[in-house]
Amino acid sequence: MKKRMLKSMILMGLAFPVLLAGCGAIYTNIKTPLPSLSVKPTAANKAKAGSSICSSYAWLVAVGDCSIEAAMNNGGISKVHHVDRQKQTYFFDVYTKDTVIVYGE
């Protein structure tokens, strides 16, 4: 009886985080900071923008380089004003796409 109870407690302990991870995990699109707060480059501030993208598949394989340095190189930026991050996840994080956007001169 005690072995059965111990096995069920271990199983519940392993299943609990998986069940919590499902809260809103079908699709999320997170932008940091909020889109209304981010400053987009315009002709007035003459800022450049560069981005870098990385993806993750089935929690096992990660592809790409989403570092700030890679985004700076892609945009030809030497001085950073600010950085935005966008994360998209699909179906319990089986596919995840991270984008880093750097604004500067």
Buried (B, 14 or more C-beta within 10 A) or exposed (E): EEEEEEEEEEEEEEEEEEEEEEEEBEEEEEBEEEEEEBEEBEEEEEBBBBBBBBBBEEEEEEEBBBEBEBBBBBBEBEEBBEBBBBBBBBEEBEBBBBBBBBBBE
